[in-house]
Amino acid sequence: MSAFGRKNGPGGMKPGARPSFGVAKPMRGGNKKASDDAVPPPGGEQFPPLPNEEPATEAATSDTSQPNKADAMTRLADRANMVHEQAEVSGFEASVHKIKEQVLPRLLERVDPEAAATLTKEELSEEFRPIIMEVLAELKVTLNRREQFALEKVLIDELLGFGPLEELLSDPDVSDIMVNGPQQTYIEKKGKLQLAPIQFRDEQHLFQIAQRIVNQVGRRVDQTTPLADARLKDGSRVNVIVPPLSLRGTAISIRKFSEKPITLDMLKEWDSMNDKMCTALKIAGACRMNVVISGGTGSGKTTMLNSLSKMIDPGERVLTIEDAAELRLQQPHWLPLETRPPNLEGQGAITIGDLVKNALRMRPDRIILGEIRGAECFDLLAAMNTGHDGSMCTLHANSPRECLGRMENMIMMGDIKIPKEAISRQIAESVDLIVQVKRLRDGSRRTTNITEVIGMEGDVIVTQELFKFEYLDESEDGKIMGEFRSQGLRPYTLEKARQFGFDQAYLEACL
C-alpha cells in the first residue's frame, strides 16, 4: 500500500485515475526496438506497478502516519464487526458421545464401582471390552474397530478420569484449560487462546467432575464453599468456582505444568532471556541470594522459580510453603508443605504464618514460599531474616518498583503494627534481587528486568537495574522483537557471589 492509502499496482487504482507524479514514462512510438521483445511488466509499459520499497513521491514519504492510521482504523472496524462462533464437536466425536449416553447407564448396572476404582485404566479397559460388546448387542448398535476403541476410552474417562477434560490434559501442547460452564471451554496453545471442541453433558456432569478433582486432595466444593484450589497428580494447578458465585455454571481453570523439568538454559533457548542474564540468574540461585519473582498472571513466575531451584546445592534442605502445592523443585532434599482451609465450623485452619513458624524447627537451609497475596509477606521477610539465605517467592506486580510497593502494602494489610519506614527498611535489607517476567501480547514470555535492591536512602528503597528487555519493533506475523541489554553496572550483590567463588563470572555477566 502506498503512502496515500491506495494499493500499489493496477488492482489498487480506480479506473481512469492518474498515476503518481514521476512514475509515468514517455509514450512510445510504433517503431519497436530489439529490447521491446521482452515480456511487458504487469499493468503494461505505461503504468508499471510500484515497488513496495520505493515511495511514490517525496511528499508521500514525509507523511508516514496516514497509512498507519488507516491500517489501525481498519483493524478496529474488523474487530467491531467480528462475529464469534461456538466450536462444534465433529461428527465422529458427536456420534461416539451419543452412543456413550445409551451405553453408560446399562454399563453401570453390570459393574461394581468400588471394584472398578481399584483397577488401573488398562485393566479396566480389558474388563470392560466384553461387557461393552454385550450392551451394544442389546441395543442393536454395530460399531467398527475405531469406534469401539473411542467408546471404550470415553467410558473409562467418564468412570475413572475427568470426562471430556482427559483429552485436553493428555495434549502436551495445551498449557491452560478454562471451562466456562458446560457449553464453553477455552484452551491456550503456544500463548494463544482458542476454543476447544469439547462440551459437557450438562451442569451436573461438569459439577461431578469438579468434585472429583478437588476430592483427590481432600478439599471440597459446594454451595457452602463455592471456591476451591486443588492440584492434579502431575502437579497441575486447579481452581474451581461454582454457582451461585459463577453465573454461567461451574468454572474450572487448570494451569498445566510441563512433564519435563524446565531449566534456565531452556528458557534462554526459547528467547526468554539472553546468555548473560541466564548466567547471572544461575549465580543468584547458587549463591543463596534472596530472590522475589514478580509478574502477571500466566507470565511464568512459577516456571522461573522451578528453574532457579535447579541451581540449589543438592546438600541443602529446602522447605516450600504454599496455599496449594504447585512448586516442583528440581532438588533432591525437598519437603513441600501446604496450608489447610478451615472446616465447616470455621475451625482448624493452618496458615502460611503457622507453617513458617513450624518450618524454623525443621532445620531448613532455605524456606521458599509460593505466591504471596497478603500479610504472609511478613512471614517471608521473617524467613529471609532468620539465617535462611536463598529464600524465594513469587508475587503479582507489573514492575520491580511496584513489586516493592506491593510488599509494603501487603504487610500493612495485616494486623502487624509496624511503621512504614521500618517495613521498607526490612524489605531493603532482606531482598537481594527482583526478577520481573512478563507475558507479551504475542504470547511470548520474557524476563524483562533483573533488578538489585541496594538499601535505603531516607525513606525510599534504592534499586539498580542490571538487565532490561527493550522493545524494538513488531514483525509482520505479529511477533514482538526486542533486545536484552545489560546496564553495565557493578552488582551490589558481588560480595555474596565472592563468598561462593563466582564473583568474576558474575561481574563479567553484568558488565
N, C-alpha and C positions, 0 to 999 in steps of 0.2 A: 504494500500500500504506500502511495506517495505521501509527501508531507501535506498535501491538500485533502487527504482523506479519501481519494479515489484509488481504486486498484490499478496497478500497473498493467500495461498491455491493453489489447483491444477489448477484452472482456469487461474491464472496469470503466470504459469510456462510453459516454452516451452517444447515440447516433447523431452525426453532424457536429459534434463538439470539436473544437480546435485543440491540437496538441499543445503541450507546454512550450514556452519560448526556448529557442536554442536547440530544439530536438529535430524539427523538420529539415529534410535535406532538399537541395535544389532539384527541380523537376528534370527528368532525363528525357533526352530526345529519342527519336525512333531508331537511331543507329546503335547497335549493340557492340560491345567490346568482348574480348575473349573472357575477361573476368566476370562478365554478366551471366555466363553459363552456370555459375554456382547456384545452389538452391536458395531462393529468396528467404529471408527470415520470416517468421510468423507475423502476420499483420501487414505483409507487403514491404516493399522497399521504402515507400514514402514515410510510413509511420511504424518503424520497428518498435518492439516492446522495450520499455525502460528497464535497465538492470536495477535490482533491488538495492545494490550498494551505492549507486550514484544518485545524488539528489537531483531533482528536476531543475531547480533554479537556485540561485543564491538566496533569493528571498525565502524559498521553502526551507532551506537549512537553518535559517535564523529562527524559525517558529517551530520548534520541536514539540511543544506542548499540545498542539492541536490533535495530531493522530493519537497520542496517548490518552487525551481526554475522550476522543471518540471511541477508542477501544474500551476504556473504562465504562463509559455510558452504555455501550453495547452489552458488556458483561452484566451490568446492573439490570438492564432490561431483560436479559435472558434469565437471570435469577428470579426476577419478579414474576415472570410468566411461566416458571417451571412448574410442571405437574408431577407430583410424587405418586409413584405406583407401588403397590404391595408386591413383594416377591411371592411367586406362586410355586407350590410344590409340583414337581414334574409328574407326568402321567404314571410312570413306573412306580415311583415312591408313593403316590396317592393310592394306587391300586393295592400295594402291599399293606399300607396302613388301614385301608378299608377292610381287607381280609383279616388283619390283626384284630380289629374290633369284634369280628364274629368269632374268631378262634379263642381269644383270651378268656372270656367267661367260662367256656367249656373246658379249657386247659386248667384253670384254677380249681375246677371241681375234681379233677383227677390227680392233683399234685398237693402234697403236704408242704405248706410254705416254710415251716420250721426246718424240715429235712432239706428243702431246696436251698435254704440260706447257708447251710453248712458246706455246700459244694462250690467248686470253682466254676467259672463260666464255661470252661472247656468240658468239664464233667457234666454240667447241667445240659449243655448242648447235646451230648451223646444220649443223655436220659430223655430229653425232650423229643428227639427226632421221631421215634416210633409213635409217641403219643400225638404229635402234631399231625403225622400222616393219618392216624386213626380219626382225629377230629375232622380233617379235611375230607376224608371219605364219607363221614356222616353228613357233612354239609354239601357233599357232591361238588367239591371245588377241585379242579385239576390245575396244578402248577408245574412249570418247568423247573429245572435244577437251580437256575439263577434265582427264581422267585422263592424257592424253598429256603435257600441259604439266607436270602434277605429277610424272609419271615422269621426264621429262627433267631437271627441277630436282633431284630426289632423286639421280639417277645422276651428274649433274655435281658436286653437292655431295660425293658419295662419292668421286669421282675426283680433283677439284681442291681441294675445300674440306674442312670439318671434319665432314662427315656430318650427323647429326641436330642438331649444335650450330649449324649455319648459320642455322636458323630462329630460334633464340633470339638469336644475335648480331645479326641484322638487325632485331630488335624494339627500337625506341628506348625503350620503357617498362621494359625489363629492365635492371637495374643490376648484378646479380650472378648468376652461374651456378655452381651447386655440384653436381658429378657425384659421387655416392657409389656407384660401381660401375655395371655396365651396366644395371641394372634400376631405378635411382632417381636422379632429377635434380630438384633444387630451384632455384627462381629467386626473386629479390627484385624486387617491383614496388611502387613508392611506399612503400618502407620496410617492407613486409610480405613474409614468406617464404611461398611456396606451391609445391605440387608441379607439375612441368612434365609435359605429356602426351607425353613422348618416351622412347624406350628404344633401347639399342644392341643389335646382333645378339647379341653375346657379349663375353666379356672380351677376346678377341683383337682384335675390331673396335675396342673402346674404346682398347686399348693402342696400336694403329696410329695412331689419331687423335692421341693424346697425343704420340707420337713425331713425328708430322708438325708439331705445334705447336712443340715445343722445337727441332727441327732447323732451323726457319726462322731462329733467332737463334744458331745454332752451338752449342747446348747438346745434351746427350744425357740419356736416362733409360733405365735398365735395372736389372737386379738388383744390379749392382756400384755404380751411382749412382742409388739409388731416389728421390732428391729432385731437383727442378729448378725454377728460376724462369725464366720466359720472358715474352715480350710479343707481342702481335699487331701487325699492320701499323698499326692505328689507335691504338696506344699502350696498349691494354687490358692489364692485368697478369694473368699466368697462373702458377699454382703447380700442380705435378704431383707426386703421390706414388704409388708403385706397390708391389705386393707384393714382398717379404714384410712391409714396414712397414704397408701398408694391408691389413687383413684382409678387406675386402669387395670387393676388386678395385681397379683403377686409380681414383684420385680426382683430379678436375680442379676447381680453383677459379679462376674468371675474374672479375675486377673490371673491368667495362666503364667506359670514360670517355666523357663526352658529346662528340659531334662538334662541337657549338657551344661555343666557349670560355665558361666561366662567369666572370663578373665579380663584384666586391663589391656592385655595385648590384643584380645579380640575386639574390645571397644575401639582401640586405635585403628585396627584394620577396617572397622565399619565407619571410620571417619568421625568418630565421636570426640576425638582429641588427637593431638599430634604426638610425635615421639618424645619431645621434651616434657610435655605435660604428663605423659604416661610414666616417664622416669621419676618425675617429682612426686606423683601420687604413690608409686611403689615405695619410694624412700619414706614418705609420710606414714605409710602403713607399717613399714618395718621398724621405724624409729619411735614408735609409740607416741605419735602426735595425736592430740585430741582434735577430732575432725567432726564437723557438722556438715551434712549433705543437705542442700536446700534446693527446692524446685517445685514445680506444679504437679497436678495430678497426671499420672502416666508419663512423667518425664524421665523416669529411670532411676529414681533415688534408691530404691531397694536393690536394684541391679548393681548400682555403683557400690553400695555398702557390701554386698556379697563379693564383688570383685576385689575390693580393698582387703577383705578378710583373708584372701589367699596369701597376703604378704605377712600375716601374723606368724610369729615363730611357733613351730609345732610343739615346743615345750611349754607354751603359755596356756594357762587355764582361762577360758573365756566363758562368761555367762551372758546370755541375751535375755532381755526382759521386754515383753510385748503384750499388747492387749489381745491380739490374735496372732499366733505364731506364724510369721511369714518368712523370716530370715532362714537361709540355708547356708551356713558358713562353710567355707572350704578349709576347715581346720580340724584336726583330729580330736583335740581335747576341748569339746564344746558342749555346754549344758544349756538347753533352752528352757526358759521359764515363761509362764503365761498367767495373766490375771484372771480373776473369776468374777462374773457379774453377781449381783445379789439374787437371792431366791425369791419365790412368790411373796414371802413375808417381808422382803426388803432387807434380809439379814444375810450374813456370810460372805459379803463382798471382799475380795482381796485386790488392792490397788497396786499401781506401779511403785508407789512410795513404800508400801509394805514389803514388796519383793526386793527393792533396793536395800532396805534395812537388813533384810534377811540375807541378801547376797554378800554383804560385808562380813558375815560369819562363815562364809563358804570358801574362804581362801581364794578369791579370784585374782588373776593378774590384770584382766580387763573386764569392764562391765559395758555392754553395748545395749543401748535402748533402741527400740524400734521407732516408730513415728511418735513424736511428742505433739500433743494438741492443747495442753493446758498447764495446770500447776505442776505437773510431773517434770517440767523443765527444771525446777529447783532440785529435784532428785537427780537429774543428770549432772548438774553442777556439783552436787554432793559427791557423786561417783568420781568426777574428774578431780576433785579437791581432796580426796581421801587416799592418795597414793596409788590410784589406779590409772596411770597414764596410758594413753592409747584408747580411751573411751570414745565411742562414736554414736551418732544418732542421725535421724532424718527429720525434717520438718518442712512445712509448706511456706514458701516465700518466693518473691519474684526477683530478688537481687540480694547480694551479700549484706548490703547495708540494711535492707528491710528485714533480713533474717535476724540481725542483732536486735532490731526494734521489736520484732515479734517475740523473741526470747524474753526481753524485758517485760513486755505486756503480759505474756503467759504467766510469769512468776507473780506479777502484781494482781492477776486474776484470782490467785489463791488467797488463803487466809493468813499468809505469812506477812507479818508487819515489819517490813524492812524498807528503809528509804530507797528511792530510785537510784541514787548515786552509789549506794552500797551494792545494789543488784548489778549495775553497769560495771562496777569495778570487779566484781566476782566473775562476770562473764568475760571481761577482758583478760583476767589472769588465768582463766580456765581454758578457753578455746584457743587453739593454735591456727587451724585452717578452716575456711568455709569453701566448700566445693559446690558451685552453682550449676545445675543441669537444667536443660530446657528441651521441651518438645516443640520443634518449629512447625510452621503451618504446612510444610510439605511432608510431615510425618517423621522426619529425621530427628534423632535425639542427639544433642550436642552438649559437651561440657563447656559452658560459656565463660565461666570465671573460676579462677583459683585465687583466693584472697587470704592474706595473713592478717591476724588480729595482733596488733603490736602492743597496745596498752591504752592508758587513759591520758587525755590532755584536758585538764579541767574536768568537766562532767561529760565529755564526749569520748566515745570509744574510737581510737585511731586504728585505721586499717591501711594496708598497702596491697595493690593488685600485682600478683606475679604473672598471671596469664589471662588473656582475654580473647574471645572469639569476636571478630569484627565482620559484620555483614557487608558484602561487596555488591552482589547482583543476584539475579534470578535467571536460570536458563530457560530455554523455550519450552521444555517439558515441565516447568514449574519447580525444579529443584533449586534450593537455595544454595548459593555459592558464597563462601566466606574464607577467612584466614585466621588461623590460630597464631596469636602473637605473644611473644614474651616481652614483658615490660622492661627487662634489663636491670632489675633492681636486686640488690643483695638481700637474700632472705633473712628475716629476723630470727627464724627458727633454725638457723645454721648451727647454733650451739648444740641443739638436740641431735642433729644429724652427725655432728662431730663425735658425740658420745658413742655412736654405733659404727663409726668409721665410714660414713657416707658423705662427709662434708664436701669433698672435692667434686664428687659426682652430682651432688645436689646443687652446688654453686654453678657448675657448668650447664646444668639443665635450666637454671633460672636466668642466666645471663645471655 
